[in-house]
Amino acid sequence: MIELDNKKILVTFLMHLGDLILVTPFIHALRKAAPNAYIAMLVDDKLKDVVMFNPSLNQVITIDKKGDDNTILALIKCAKDLSSQNFDMIINLHPNERCSFICAFTKTTFRTGTSHTIFRWRWDKYIKLNRSLHAADMYLNVLKELGVKSTDNNGLEIFPSNAYFKEADDFWRLNDVKYDDKLVGFNIGSAVVTKRWASERFAKVADILAADGYKIVFFGGTMDIDMVSEAVNYMRTRAIIATGSFSIGALAAAMRRCSLIITNDSGPMHVAISQKVPIVALYGPSNPKLYGPFTKNAIIVKADPACVGCEKGMRHTCNDLQCMKRLTVEQVINACEKMLGRIF
């Protein structure tokens, strides 16, 4: 077993929103395995809200990977700055060139975790990520490979600050949301076109739930504004538009107010799960066994019969979008009924 406790540990991970949230069970389990360690984490600056207030971390370090730090010189400077902190150990969870480069040139006593092939020779203990596991379990398995016997965790976790809770409360107040109102949230966007369900179908689901007494709120980022506008134009009832209004931390705080989130496979889905909100997740070509909801408080809805051949990992293919087109409003409403404990 590799000794973790009483060490100064740097965890490195520079992937996207959903992927970073899926690392949070690893953070929790690492802290339990090393209660007296100093644990720092390197993440992309625009995603720092995911881990900034995580009680299992002593320090969060950021780089602007697609901005000011998107040069070799900036990465060298990052490695030099990290070297000055005298970490005993680096655990890398992101095997791309950028993250592996930083780890390879940061002075430390022990490098472990995964790595890009060209830097692997610098690792003291290389651990190949087991991509047959769900992503969250894949990262937890790194700890098992280091000899940690228990990887018990609390699932996905984001800890919004008090300021973020106030921001969310102010938003609800401005939109006339009362204490006893029942909210259902919608996250209809996705960076991947093949993962998107049709806006008019989301609108039909929203109208049905609104008729049953729920207030409807649309979440998502600025890139989702056009899709949300299209969905709202199809609706017969009024919806609250929160699209593009929140940072990640405030989004987490706002989502906590909902009774249910209905969502495509996307980063905000994992944000909702981190706040223990029940979800109905719509899946097409991506594989929920690998990147699906890391919670028991979810129902996954897929086309019936399912498509054959396109459900893979992150690099799925779907030429005709049938995976999502054959997913019906009735299927989604049935899932909502179960999650909300209602019988229409």
Buried (B, 14 or more C-beta within 10 A) or exposed (E): EBEBEEBBBBBBBBBBBBBBBBBBBBBBBBBBBBEEBBBBBBBBBBBBBBBBBBEBBBEBBBBEBEEEBEEEEBBEEBBEEBEEBEBBBBBBBBBEEBBBBBBBBBEBEBBBBBBBEEBBEBBEEBBEBBEEBBBBBBBBBBBBBBEBEEBEBEBBBBBBBEEBBEBBBEBBEEBEBEEEBBBBBBBBBBBBEBBBBBBEBBBBBBBBBBEBEBBBBBBBBEEBBEBBEBBBEBBEBEBBBBBBBBBBBBBBBBBBBBBBBBBBBBBBBBBBBBBBBBBBBBBBBBBBEBBBBBBEEBBBBBBEEEBEEBBEEEEBEBEEBBBBEBBBBEBBBBBBBEBBEEEE
